[in-house]
Amino acid sequence: MKGVPRESVDRIEVPHTDLSSDALRGVLESFVLREGTDYGEREYSLEEKVGHVMRQLERGEARIVFDPSTDSVQIVPG
């Protein structure tokens, strides 16, 4: 935003329903590939991990945010 220092711009929540299916899939895959969570004794496929996060978004347990200061998208607890 012109005239506003990048550091002062707040993160912007992006409803998952506002994203195209391809964009949403990209955000979900990027998140599960970088988040490094230990899922315990059982290994989950990429598809299963994406499904888990998608259900969290649908239930409001997680949300997507865009950080203009870093030009990055993150999924955070809802």
N, C-alpha and C positions, 0 to 999 in steps of 0.2 A: 504494500500500500504506500503510495507516494506521500512523503513527508512524515511517515511514522517509522522510527527505528525498528529494524527487524526483531530486535530482542524484546520489544514491548508488545508484539503481536501475540495474542493468546492462541492456544491450540483450538482447532475447529473440529467439532464433532461432525462426522459424516454418517448419516443413517445408512446402514447396509442396503436398505431397499432403494436408495437413490443411485446405487452403482449398477452398471450393466453386469450381466452374469459373468462376462469375461473379466471385467475389472475386479469384481468381487473375488472371483477365483484366484486371480493374480495376487491380491492382497492376502488372502487366506494362505495360499501356498508359500508366499514369501515369509509370512509370520511363522508358520509351523516349521519351515526349514531353518530358520535362524533362532527360534526361541529356546532350543536345547533342553526342554523339559524332560525329566526322567519319568517315564510312564509306568515304572515299576517292573515287575517280572515279565510282563507280556509286551512284545513289540507290536506296534501299530503301523499300518501302512500309511503312506501319505494321504490316501483317500479317506481312511478312517480318521486321521488327525484333522483333516479339513472338515469332515463332517462334525466332529466334536466341537470345533470352534464355531462352525456355522450355527449349531444348535444353541451355543452360548449366546451368540448374537441375537438369535430369534427370541430367546427367553429374557433378554435384557441383562444377562450376567456379564456381558462384555460389550465393548463399543469400539468403533473405529474413530481414530482422531488423526487429523493432519496437523503437523507442526510446521508452520511457515518459516520459522527461524532455521530449521534444518532441512526443509523440503522433504520431510519423511512422513510416512503413514505408519501408525502403530495400532495394535489392538490392546486395549487396556481393560481392567476389570470395570464392570458396569456399575 
